[in-house]
Structures are given as C-alpha cells and as structure tokens.
Amino acid sequence: METVQQVIIVVKGIVQGVGFRPFVYRLAKQCHLLGTVLNNHQGVTIELQGLPNTIKQFIETLATTPP
C-alpha cells in the first residue's frame, strides 16, 4: 500500500498571464491530487498531496506540457 506524500514545487519564469494557475488546478484535479497553487515573489508555489506515482505523473506532465 502506498503512503500519501506531500511535496512543494516552486516554478520560476514566465507564469503570469499565461493561464498557469488554472492549468495547474486542472492537472491536479485530473490526477486526483489535493493542494494549493499560489503566486509569490519566486514565481508559483505548488503544494500537493497524493500518492507518489500520481505526483510523479503530475510533475512529468507539468514539465513537458506547460501552458
């Protein structure tokens, strides 16, 4: 049985005005993950909770198909 994991991801670069937060929300919902996505001085901070393999899938999709 897999244990629920929590991760924090910081995304830097152009994230304002490109629909980044809604993209992250839809992807997290599709992957059945819980968490938050916030803009800050560093860029965007994503906090996620879910199964490790699902978080890995989320990160891979985010890295390969950003908005």
Buried (B, 14 or more C-beta within 10 A) or exposed (E): EEEEBEBEBEBEEEBEEEEBBEBBBEBBEEBEBEBEBEEEEEBBBBBBBBBEEBBBBBBEBBEEEBB
